[in-house]
Amino acid sequence: MNKGIEKERIILGIDPGTAIMGYGVLRVLNNKPELLAMGVIDLRKYTDHYLKLGRIFTRVQGIVDSYLPDELAIEAPFFGKNVQSMLKLGRAQGVAMAAAMSRDVPITEYAPLKIKMAITGNGKASKEQVADMLQRILHIPKSSMLPQLDATDALGAAYCHFLQSNRIETGVNYSNWKDFIAKNPAKVSKLKLKK
């Protein structure tokens, strides 16, 4: 019996940073994700911001060339109070995106809250909670987990993208249960309650 062709895709996740940038690579075969790689790009030894940006560009291109991802999921910068930090982080994200685009990799951006919500069910989950859930979901041995949570944050972006791209689009949106019932009266059975 022919099972057909197994569909495979590779998702690269990136957690942008100017000191440490995380990356995670998921291999999805027949709609089952597995960890292919995760790591960090350590930029702390570079004092010049422009050297950091150049290093981000070449390292992300190298990761893309090594794993040939079909898609990139990147975490959007979190809006903080420090404008200079936000500017630097935005530049790092932009350079990582440019490196992927230079290799024709489509990009999807996710807010940190959305990533945390997709993985833990809590948009305010800690980095440690995200790492713990990913370890369980993807069956990652403890020995393979990295101490840098930037790597698991990046893997979280990739896993969030996997979940989002597998959502069934119905074409119909509901604002609440009352709206669902109003639009689907045949799907709702009325219960007779005994008094």
C-alpha positions as CSV (number, residue, x, y, z in Angstrom):
1,M,0.0,0.0,0.0
2,N,1.4,3.4,-1.0
3,K,1.4,5.9,1.8
4,G,2.1,8.7,-0.6
5,I,4.8,11.3,-0.5
6,E,5.8,12.5,3.0
7,K,5.7,16.3,3.1
8,E,8.6,18.0,4.8
9,R,9.3,21.6,5.7
10,I,11.9,23.4,7.7
11,I,11.0,26.3,10.0
12,L,13.7,28.6,11.3
13,G,12.9,30.6,14.3
14,I,14.9,33.7,15.5
15,D,14.8,35.6,18.7
16,P,16.6,38.9,17.8
17,G,19.1,40.3,20.2
18,T,22.1,42.6,20.2
19,A,24.1,40.7,22.8
20,I,22.8,37.2,22.2
21,M,20.6,36.2,19.3
22,G,18.8,32.8,19.5
23,Y,17.8,30.5,16.7
24,G,15.9,27.3,16.5
25,V,15.2,25.0,13.6
26,L,12.2,22.7,13.4
27,R,11.8,19.9,10.9
28,V,8.1,19.1,10.2
29,L,7.4,15.8,8.6
30,N,3.8,14.7,8.0
31,N,2.7,17.5,10.2
32,K,4.9,16.3,13.2
33,P,7.5,18.8,14.4
34,E,10.9,17.8,15.7
35,L,13.9,19.7,16.9
36,L,16.6,19.9,14.2
37,A,18.9,22.4,15.9
38,M,19.0,25.3,18.3
39,G,21.7,27.7,19.3
40,V,22.8,31.2,19.8
41,I,24.9,33.8,18.1
42,D,27.0,35.4,20.8
43,L,27.6,39.1,19.9
44,R,29.0,40.2,23.3
45,K,32.6,40.4,22.2
46,Y,31.8,43.0,19.6
47,T,31.7,46.6,21.0
48,D,30.8,48.3,17.7
49,H,27.1,48.0,16.9
50,Y,27.7,47.9,13.2
51,L,30.1,45.0,13.5
52,K,27.3,43.2,15.4
53,L,24.9,43.8,12.6
54,G,27.4,42.5,10.0
55,R,27.9,39.4,12.2
56,I,24.2,38.9,12.5
57,F,23.8,39.1,8.7
58,T,26.6,36.6,7.9
59,R,25.6,34.1,10.6
60,V,21.9,34.1,9.7
61,Q,22.8,33.6,6.1
62,G,25.0,30.7,7.2
63,I,22.2,29.1,9.2
64,V,19.9,29.5,6.2
65,D,22.5,27.9,3.9
66,S,23.0,25.0,6.4
67,Y,19.3,24.1,7.1
68,L,17.6,25.5,4.0
69,P,14.4,26.6,5.8
70,D,11.2,27.0,3.9
71,E,10.0,29.7,6.3
72,L,11.4,32.1,9.0
73,A,9.4,33.0,12.1
74,I,10.9,35.9,14.0
75,E,10.0,37.4,17.3
76,A,8.9,41.1,17.1
77,P,10.8,43.5,19.3
78,F,9.0,44.1,22.6
79,F,8.2,47.8,23.0
80,G,10.0,49.0,26.1
81,K,10.7,52.4,27.6
82,N,14.3,52.7,26.3
83,V,14.2,54.1,22.8
84,Q,17.9,53.5,22.1
85,S,17.6,49.8,23.0
86,M,14.5,49.4,20.9
87,L,16.2,51.0,17.9
88,K,19.2,48.7,18.2
89,L,17.0,45.6,18.6
90,G,14.9,46.7,15.6
91,R,18.0,47.0,13.6
92,A,19.2,43.5,14.6
93,Q,15.8,42.1,13.7
94,G,15.8,43.9,10.3
95,V,19.3,42.6,9.5
96,A,18.3,39.0,10.3
97,M,15.2,39.5,8.1
98,A,17.3,40.9,5.3
99,A,19.7,37.9,5.5
100,A,16.7,35.5,5.2
101,M,15.2,37.6,2.3
102,S,18.6,37.5,0.5
103,R,18.0,33.7,0.3
104,D,14.3,34.1,-0.6
105,V,13.0,32.7,2.7
106,P,9.5,34.0,3.5
107,I,9.1,35.7,6.9
108,T,6.4,35.9,9.5
109,E,6.7,38.0,12.6
110,Y,5.1,37.1,15.9
111,A,4.6,39.2,19.0
112,P,6.2,37.7,22.2
113,L,2.8,37.5,23.8
114,K,1.4,35.5,20.9
115,I,4.4,33.0,21.0
116,K,4.0,32.5,24.8
117,M,0.2,32.1,24.5
118,A,0.6,29.5,21.7
119,I,3.1,27.4,23.7
120,T,2.0,27.8,27.3
121,G,-1.5,29.2,27.1
122,N,-0.3,32.2,29.1
123,G,0.8,35.4,27.3
124,K,2.7,36.4,30.5
125,A,4.6,33.1,30.8
126,S,8.3,33.3,31.8
127,K,11.1,32.3,29.5
128,E,11.7,29.3,31.7
129,Q,8.1,28.2,31.4
130,V,8.3,28.4,27.6
131,A,11.5,26.4,27.6
132,D,10.0,23.7,29.8
133,M,6.9,23.4,27.6
134,L,8.9,23.1,24.4
135,Q,11.1,20.5,26.0
136,R,8.0,18.4,26.8
137,I,6.1,19.1,23.6
138,L,9.1,18.3,21.3
139,H,10.5,15.5,23.6
140,I,13.9,17.3,23.9
141,P,16.3,15.5,26.2
142,K,17.5,17.7,29.1
143,S,21.0,17.3,27.9
144,S,20.1,19.0,24.7
145,M,18.6,22.1,26.3
146,L,20.8,25.1,26.3
147,P,21.4,27.4,29.2
148,Q,20.6,30.5,27.0
149,L,16.9,31.0,26.9
150,D,17.3,33.0,23.7
151,A,17.6,29.7,21.9
152,T,14.4,28.3,23.3
153,D,12.6,31.6,22.6
154,A,13.7,31.3,19.0
155,L,12.5,27.7,18.9
156,G,9.2,29.0,20.4
157,A,8.8,31.4,17.5
158,A,9.3,28.4,15.1
159,Y,6.8,26.3,17.0
160,C,4.3,29.1,17.2
161,H,4.6,29.4,13.4
162,F,4.0,25.7,13.0
163,L,0.8,25.9,15.1
164,Q,-0.4,29.0,13.3
165,S,0.2,27.6,9.8
166,N,-1.7,24.5,10.7
167,R,-4.8,26.3,11.8
168,I,-7.9,25.5,9.8
169,E,-9.3,28.6,8.2
170,T,-13.1,28.4,8.1
171,G,-13.7,31.8,6.5
172,V,-16.2,32.5,9.3
173,N,-15.2,34.4,12.4
174,Y,-17.2,34.4,15.6
175,S,-17.0,37.1,18.3
176,N,-18.5,35.0,21.1
177,W,-20.7,31.9,21.8
178,K,-23.9,33.9,21.2
179,D,-22.6,34.9,17.7
180,F,-21.7,31.2,17.0
181,I,-25.1,30.0,18.0
182,A,-26.8,32.7,15.9
183,K,-24.8,31.7,12.8
184,N,-25.1,27.9,13.4
185,P,-28.6,27.1,14.7
186,A,-28.5,23.6,13.3
187,K,-25.4,22.7,15.2
188,V,-26.9,23.6,18.6
189,S,-29.3,21.2,20.3
190,K,-31.7,22.5,22.8
191,L,-31.7,20.7,26.1
192,K,-34.9,20.1,28.0
193,L,-34.3,20.7,31.6
194,K,-36.4,18.9,34.2
195,K,-37.8,21.1,36.9
